[in-house]
């Protein structure tokens, strides 16, 4: 099975709900990953907005997320 990252707050390809957008609650959505390769020790997560009005916009980047963390 393939490695996946998803959020229980919304389906892939759907509009991000109001609590998680800048003009809403501006909260980080809950995330989860499944089926990481054996031996994975940590994750890196980068969130970029490819259709931002001024081109690619990086919202945030987080690194060294422990593999066992939900």
Secondary structure, 3 states (H helix, E strand, C coil): CCCEEEECCECCCCCCCHHHCCCCCCCCCCCEEECCCCCCCEEEEEEEECCCCCCCEEEEEEEEEECCCC
